[in-house]
């Protein structure tokens, strides 16, 4: 057993970090956590047999523990036991009907049963991991990076071991019911009421949670994500074209087809577009772009695939005029924060907490469901700005980042809040 000598230990439950892409922004807060904790254990619940080389930063005082949570069909059948023997299941059904005012459907029942099974499996694994590595539970902190089944497991740990400090972050897809398949996210009331603290990355997220579950206001705090300070180069105006970057993993909600359609409709402005990020439909998207941009001599495009942070920052520092995100659902994208830290204005859709970072002084906030023409018009607007106007947008973008999303400020406050938990 690791002897802690009264030093604090953090167990950080993630899905992919530090092996696979999808949670790379976790690394921004790790230097601040590693200064306060004697040891950090990463509990990785998704990588399983797909583990490759470590891709992202790990503090020297950290260790990764793999917990394979994959469920095969016959194991899923065990979830049926909750229909008859689980007080939590019965309580959640009452909450769905009486608090959320939703009808019980097969999809909701299925989702809830699988979450209970996943959560209980991880609970037992976490319990063993913690008891094996922490001899003083008063010095033990348990942190779920998402408000999901992982956070449910941590809430159960809190009930059994109340001296352990427990908390989770709340982003976007993990709290907005409307973006889920059945307009329902399981066990959120249980999570919010039993953890010591929920840290929402946005005001919108906090308000949404309190609208769903009003009696937990003391447990919800806002702690925004942040990115590091960068050394900016002097901006040089792109006189003959507008240089655009988009950075995201390609999924349906990111609506990259909408962005391609918008770019293909632009006639009077020359555009160079760089996209960073892959996805399951990456090849289909590239073929779609090839067809849409055929014969469009004013549009140059580059699919750069997956890049590490150093390569991304190098691109952002190469006179990028605009960053763009037309997602249908977000918390607050870290890619927007990163762009603004380089003084890059942003075009983005008004979803989730995006309106807290993007406005018409530092970019353009589009409607939540814009047409391709609306996206194209926003791009053309920037292409027609004077240099004086461009520099004003750039300064406002940088000022927004420095005020709200500076990692040094935000994560220093986050760690202080964690240490105050009792």
C-alpha positions as CSV (number, residue, x, y, z in Angstrom):
1,X,0.0,0.0,0.0
2,X,1.2,3.5,-0.8
3,X,1.7,5.4,2.5
4,X,0.5,8.9,2.2
5,X,2.0,10.4,5.4
6,X,-1.0,12.7,5.6
7,X,-0.5,14.0,2.1
8,X,-3.4,14.4,-0.2
9,X,-4.2,11.9,-3.0
10,X,-6.4,12.5,-6.1
11,X,-8.2,9.9,-8.1
12,X,-9.2,11.4,-11.4
13,X,-11.7,9.4,-13.4
14,X,-11.5,9.9,-17.2
15,X,-12.6,8.1,-20.3
16,X,-9.6,8.3,-22.7
17,X,-6.9,10.5,-21.1
18,X,-3.9,10.2,-21.5
19,X,-4.1,7.6,-24.3
20,X,-6.6,8.8,-26.8
21,X,-8.0,12.0,-28.2
22,X,-11.2,13.5,-26.9
23,X,-10.1,14.8,-23.5
24,X,-6.8,16.4,-24.4
25,X,-7.8,19.7,-22.7
26,X,-7.5,18.0,-19.3
27,X,-3.8,18.6,-19.5
28,X,-4.2,22.3,-19.0
29,X,-5.2,21.9,-15.4
30,X,-2.8,19.1,-14.4
31,X,0.2,21.3,-13.5
32,X,-2.0,23.0,-10.9
33,X,-3.4,19.8,-9.5
34,X,0.0,18.1,-9.3
35,X,1.4,21.0,-7.2
36,X,-1.3,20.3,-4.5
37,X,-1.5,16.5,-4.5
38,X,1.1,14.1,-3.4
39,X,-0.1,11.6,-5.9
40,X,-2.6,11.6,-8.8
41,X,-4.1,8.4,-10.1
42,X,-5.8,8.5,-13.5
43,X,-8.6,6.0,-13.7
44,X,-9.1,5.4,-17.4
45,X,-12.4,3.7,-18.1
46,X,-12.7,3.5,-21.9
47,X,-9.3,2.8,-23.5
48,X,-9.3,-0.9,-22.6
49,X,-7.6,-3.0,-25.2
50,X,-7.2,0.0,-27.5
51,X,-4.4,1.5,-25.5
52,X,-1.5,2.8,-27.5
53,X,1.3,5.1,-26.5
54,X,0.6,7.8,-23.9
55,X,-0.2,10.9,-26.1
56,X,-0.7,13.6,-23.5
57,X,1.1,15.2,-20.5
58,X,1.3,13.3,-17.3
59,X,2.7,14.8,-14.1
60,X,5.7,13.0,-12.6
61,X,3.7,12.3,-9.5
62,X,0.9,10.5,-11.4
63,X,0.1,6.9,-12.4
64,X,-2.5,5.5,-14.8
65,X,-4.9,2.7,-13.9
66,X,-6.9,1.0,-16.6
67,X,-10.4,-0.1,-15.8
68,X,-12.1,-1.7,-18.7
69,X,-15.8,-0.9,-18.5
70,X,-16.9,-2.4,-21.9
71,X,-20.1,-4.4,-21.7
72,X,-21.0,-7.4,-23.8
73,X,-24.5,-8.4,-24.5
74,X,-24.9,-11.1,-21.9
75,X,-23.4,-8.9,-19.2
76,X,-26.0,-6.3,-20.1
77,X,-28.7,-8.8,-19.2
78,X,-27.6,-8.5,-15.6
79,X,-29.0,-5.0,-15.5
80,X,-32.5,-6.4,-15.4
81,X,-32.0,-7.2,-11.7
82,X,-32.4,-3.5,-11.0
83,X,-36.1,-3.6,-12.1
84,X,-36.8,-5.6,-8.9
85,X,-34.1,-5.0,-6.4
86,X,-32.9,-1.5,-6.7
87,X,-34.2,1.4,-4.5
88,X,-32.2,3.8,-6.7
89,X,-34.0,2.6,-9.8
90,X,-37.4,3.1,-8.1
91,X,-36.4,6.6,-6.9
92,X,-35.2,7.6,-10.3
93,X,-38.4,6.5,-11.9
94,X,-40.3,8.8,-9.5
95,X,-38.0,11.7,-10.3
96,X,-38.5,11.2,-14.1
97,X,-42.2,11.3,-13.7
98,X,-42.7,13.9,-10.9
99,X,-39.6,16.2,-11.3
100,X,-38.7,16.0,-15.0
101,X,-42.4,15.5,-16.0
102,X,-41.5,12.9,-18.6
103,X,-43.2,9.7,-19.7
104,X,-41.4,6.5,-19.0
105,X,-40.4,4.9,-22.3
106,X,-38.5,1.7,-23.2
107,X,-35.5,3.8,-24.2
108,X,-35.4,5.6,-20.9
109,X,-35.6,2.3,-19.0
110,X,-32.9,0.8,-21.1
111,X,-30.6,3.8,-20.6
112,X,-31.2,3.8,-16.8
113,X,-30.5,0.1,-16.4
114,X,-27.2,0.2,-18.3
115,X,-26.1,3.3,-16.3
116,X,-26.9,1.5,-13.0
117,X,-24.9,-1.5,-14.1
118,X,-22.0,0.5,-15.4
119,X,-22.0,2.6,-12.3
120,X,-22.1,-0.3,-9.9
121,X,-19.3,-2.1,-11.7
122,X,-17.0,1.0,-11.5
123,X,-18.0,1.6,-7.9
124,X,-16.6,-1.8,-6.8
125,X,-13.4,-1.3,-8.8
126,X,-12.9,2.2,-7.5
127,X,-13.5,1.1,-3.9
128,X,-10.7,-1.5,-4.2
129,X,-8.3,0.9,-5.9
130,X,-8.8,3.6,-3.3
131,X,-8.5,1.3,-0.3
132,X,-5.4,-0.3,-1.7
133,X,-3.6,3.0,-2.3
134,X,-4.9,5.4,0.4
135,X,-4.5,4.6,4.0
136,X,-6.1,7.9,5.2
137,X,-9.4,8.5,3.6
138,X,-9.6,12.0,5.0
139,X,-6.8,12.8,2.5
140,X,-8.5,11.2,-0.4
141,X,-10.1,13.2,-3.2
142,X,-12.2,11.6,-6.0
143,X,-12.9,13.6,-9.2
144,X,-15.0,12.7,-12.2
145,X,-14.2,14.8,-15.2
146,X,-17.7,14.3,-16.6
147,X,-21.2,14.1,-15.0
148,X,-21.8,10.6,-16.3
149,X,-22.0,7.0,-15.0
150,X,-18.5,7.7,-13.6
151,X,-19.8,10.4,-11.4
152,X,-22.6,8.2,-10.2
153,X,-20.0,5.7,-9.1
154,X,-18.2,8.4,-7.2
155,X,-21.4,9.5,-5.6
156,X,-21.9,6.0,-4.3
157,X,-18.4,6.1,-2.9
158,X,-19.3,9.3,-1.0
159,X,-22.3,7.6,0.6
160,X,-20.2,4.7,1.8
161,X,-17.1,6.7,2.7
162,X,-18.3,10.2,3.7
163,X,-14.8,11.4,4.6
164,X,-13.7,11.2,1.0
165,X,-14.0,14.5,-0.9
166,X,-15.9,14.0,-4.1
167,X,-16.6,16.3,-7.1
168,X,-17.2,16.4,-10.8
169,X,-17.2,18.8,-13.7
170,X,-20.3,19.5,-15.8
171,X,-19.7,20.4,-19.4
172,X,-22.4,20.1,-22.1
173,X,-23.4,16.7,-23.5
174,X,-23.2,15.3,-20.0
175,X,-25.9,17.7,-18.6
176,X,-28.2,18.8,-21.4
177,X,-31.1,16.3,-21.6
178,X,-32.3,17.5,-25.0
179,X,-29.1,16.4,-26.7
180,X,-29.5,12.8,-25.7
181,X,-31.3,10.2,-27.6
182,X,-34.3,9.9,-25.3
183,X,-34.3,13.4,-23.9
184,X,-33.0,12.0,-20.7
185,X,-29.7,11.6,-18.8
186,X,-29.8,9.0,-16.0
187,X,-29.2,9.5,-12.3
188,X,-28.3,13.2,-12.5
189,X,-30.3,14.0,-9.4
190,X,-28.5,11.3,-7.5
191,X,-25.1,12.6,-8.7
192,X,-25.8,16.2,-7.9
193,X,-27.3,15.6,-4.5
194,X,-24.6,13.2,-3.2
195,X,-21.3,14.7,-4.5
196,X,-19.7,17.4,-2.4
197,X,-19.5,19.8,-5.4
198,X,-20.3,20.1,-9.1
199,X,-18.2,22.5,-11.1
200,X,-20.0,23.8,-14.2
201,X,-17.8,25.1,-16.9
202,X,-20.4,27.7,-17.8
203,X,-23.2,29.9,-16.4
204,X,-25.6,28.3,-18.9
205,X,-24.8,24.8,-17.5
206,X,-25.2,25.9,-13.9
207,X,-28.6,27.5,-14.7
208,X,-29.7,24.5,-16.6
209,X,-28.9,22.1,-13.8
210,X,-30.7,24.3,-11.2
211,X,-33.8,24.4,-13.5
212,X,-33.8,20.6,-13.5
213,X,-33.0,20.2,-9.8
214,X,-33.7,23.5,-8.0
215,X,-32.7,22.4,-4.4
216,X,-29.0,21.9,-4.9
217,X,-27.8,25.5,-5.5
218,X,-25.2,25.2,-2.7
219,X,-23.5,22.4,-4.5
220,X,-23.1,24.0,-7.9
221,X,-20.2,26.4,-8.6
222,X,-18.9,27.9,-11.8
223,X,-15.3,27.1,-12.7
224,X,-14.5,27.8,-16.3
225,X,-11.9,25.8,-18.3
226,X,-8.8,27.7,-19.4
227,X,-5.8,27.6,-21.8
228,X,-2.2,28.6,-21.3
229,X,-0.6,31.9,-22.1
230,X,1.1,32.0,-25.5
231,X,3.8,34.1,-27.0
232,X,2.0,36.0,-29.8
233,X,3.6,37.0,-33.1
234,X,2.8,40.3,-34.7
235,X,-0.2,39.8,-36.9
236,X,0.2,40.4,-40.6
237,X,-2.9,41.1,-42.6
238,X,-3.8,38.5,-45.3
239,X,-4.6,40.9,-48.1
240,X,-5.6,38.5,-50.7
241,X,-7.6,35.9,-48.7
242,X,-9.1,35.1,-45.4
243,X,-7.5,32.3,-43.4
244,X,-9.9,30.2,-41.4
245,X,-9.4,27.3,-38.9
246,X,-11.8,24.8,-37.4
247,X,-10.7,22.4,-34.6
248,X,-12.9,19.5,-33.5
249,X,-13.4,15.8,-33.6
250,X,-15.9,15.1,-36.5
251,X,-19.3,14.0,-35.2
252,X,-22.8,14.6,-36.3
253,X,-23.3,17.5,-33.8
254,X,-20.3,19.4,-35.1
255,X,-22.1,19.9,-38.5
256,X,-19.0,20.1,-40.6
257,X,-21.2,19.5,-43.7
258,X,-22.9,22.9,-42.9
259,X,-19.5,24.6,-42.8
260,X,-18.5,23.0,-46.2
261,X,-21.8,24.1,-47.7
262,X,-21.3,27.6,-46.5
263,X,-17.8,27.8,-47.8
264,X,-18.8,26.4,-51.2
265,X,-21.4,29.2,-51.6
266,X,-18.9,32.0,-51.2
267,X,-18.0,33.8,-54.4
268,X,-16.4,37.2,-53.8
269,X,-13.9,36.4,-51.1
270,X,-10.9,34.0,-51.3
271,X,-10.7,31.6,-48.4
272,X,-8.0,29.2,-47.1
273,X,-9.6,26.8,-44.7
274,X,-7.7,24.4,-42.3
275,X,-9.5,21.7,-40.4
276,X,-7.8,19.9,-37.5
277,X,-9.5,16.7,-36.2
278,X,-10.7,13.4,-37.5
279,X,-13.7,11.1,-36.8
280,X,-15.4,8.0,-38.0
281,X,-16.7,9.7,-41.1
282,X,-13.4,11.5,-41.9
283,X,-13.0,9.9,-45.4
284,X,-16.7,10.6,-46.2
285,X,-16.3,14.2,-45.3
286,X,-13.1,14.6,-47.4
287,X,-15.0,13.2,-50.4
288,X,-18.0,15.5,-49.7
289,X,-15.7,18.5,-49.7
290,X,-13.9,17.4,-52.9
291,X,-17.3,17.4,-54.7
292,X,-18.6,20.7,-53.2
293,X,-15.4,22.6,-53.9
294,X,-14.9,21.3,-57.4
295,X,-14.2,24.2,-59.7
296,X,-14.1,26.7,-56.7
297,X,-10.8,28.5,-57.4
298,X,-11.4,30.9,-54.5
299,X,-11.5,28.1,-51.9
300,X,-8.4,26.3,-50.8
301,X,-8.9,23.7,-48.0
302,X,-6.6,21.4,-46.0
303,X,-7.7,18.5,-43.8
304,X,-4.8,18.2,-41.4
305,X,-6.0,15.2,-39.4
306,X,-5.2,14.9,-35.7
307,X,-2.5,17.1,-34.4
308,X,-0.8,17.5,-31.1
309,X,-1.1,20.7,-29.1
310,X,2.3,22.1,-30.2
311,X,1.3,21.8,-33.9
312,X,-2.1,23.3,-33.2
313,X,-0.6,26.3,-31.5
314,X,1.9,26.7,-34.3
315,X,-0.9,26.9,-36.8
316,X,-2.9,29.3,-34.7
317,X,0.1,31.6,-34.6
318,X,0.4,31.8,-38.4
319,X,-1.9,34.8,-39.1
320,X,-5.2,33.0,-38.8
321,X,-8.1,35.4,-39.4
322,X,-11.0,33.4,-38.0
323,X,-11.8,30.3,-36.0
324,X,-15.2,28.8,-36.7
325,X,-17.5,26.3,-34.9
326,X,-21.1,25.6,-36.1
327,X,-21.9,22.8,-33.6
328,X,-25.4,22.0,-32.6
329,X,-24.4,21.4,-28.9
330,X,-21.6,22.5,-26.7
331,X,-20.5,23.4,-23.2
332,X,-17.9,25.9,-24.1
333,X,-15.4,24.6,-26.6
334,X,-11.8,24.7,-25.5
335,X,-10.9,25.3,-29.2
336,X,-12.6,28.7,-28.9
337,X,-10.6,29.6,-25.8
338,X,-7.4,28.6,-27.6
339,X,-8.2,30.7,-30.7
340,X,-9.0,33.8,-28.6
341,X,-5.7,33.4,-26.6
342,X,-4.0,34.0,-30.0
343,X,-6.2,37.0,-30.6
344,X,-8.3,35.2,-33.2
345,X,-12.0,36.3,-33.6
346,X,-14.5,33.4,-33.6
347,X,-17.7,32.6,-35.5
348,X,-19.8,30.2,-33.5
349,X,-23.4,29.1,-33.0
350,X,-25.4,30.2,-29.9
351,X,-25.6,26.8,-28.2
352,X,-24.8,25.8,-24.6
353,X,-22.5,28.3,-23.0
354,X,-20.9,29.6,-26.2
355,X,-22.6,33.0,-25.8
356,X,-20.6,33.5,-22.7
357,X,-17.4,33.7,-24.7
358,X,-18.4,34.7,-28.3
359,X,-20.1,38.0,-29.0
360,X,-20.3,40.6,-31.7
361,X,-17.3,42.5,-30.3
362,X,-14.9,39.5,-30.6
363,X,-16.5,37.6,-33.4
364,X,-20.0,36.7,-34.6
365,X,-22.5,34.7,-32.6
366,X,-24.8,32.9,-35.1
367,X,-28.2,31.5,-34.3
368,X,-28.3,28.0,-32.9
369,X,-29.4,26.5,-36.2
370,X,-28.0,28.8,-38.9
371,X,-28.4,28.3,-42.6
372,X,-25.3,27.8,-44.8
373,X,-25.9,31.3,-46.2
374,X,-25.8,32.8,-42.7
375,X,-22.5,31.1,-42.0
376,X,-21.2,32.3,-45.4
377,X,-22.3,35.9,-44.8
378,X,-20.5,35.9,-41.5
379,X,-17.3,34.7,-43.1
380,X,-17.6,37.3,-46.0
381,X,-18.2,40.0,-43.4
382,X,-14.7,39.4,-41.9
383,X,-13.2,39.2,-45.3
384,X,-14.3,42.7,-46.1
385,X,-13.1,44.4,-42.8
386,X,-10.5,47.1,-42.8
387,X,-7.2,46.4,-41.0
388,X,-8.3,48.7,-38.2
389,X,-11.5,46.8,-37.7
390,X,-9.6,43.5,-37.8
391,X,-7.2,44.6,-35.1
392,X,-10.1,45.7,-32.9
393,X,-11.8,42.3,-33.1
394,X,-8.4,40.6,-32.4
395,X,-7.8,42.7,-29.3
396,X,-11.3,42.0,-28.0
397,X,-10.9,38.3,-28.6
398,X,-7.6,38.3,-26.6
399,X,-9.1,40.4,-23.8
400,X,-12.0,37.9,-23.5
401,X,-9.7,35.0,-23.1
402,X,-7.5,36.8,-20.6
403,X,-10.5,37.8,-18.5
404,X,-12.4,34.6,-18.5
405,X,-10.3,31.6,-19.8
406,X,-6.8,32.2,-18.7
407,X,-5.6,28.9,-17.2
408,X,-3.4,30.4,-14.6
409,X,-6.4,32.3,-13.1
410,X,-9.1,29.7,-13.5
411,X,-7.2,26.6,-12.3
412,X,-5.6,28.4,-9.4
413,X,-9.2,29.2,-8.3
414,X,-10.3,25.6,-9.0
415,X,-7.6,24.0,-6.9
416,X,-8.4,26.5,-4.1
417,X,-12.1,25.4,-4.2
418,X,-11.2,21.8,-4.1
419,X,-8.9,22.2,-1.1
420,X,-11.8,23.9,0.7
421,X,-14.0,20.9,0.5
422,X,-14.9,19.3,3.8
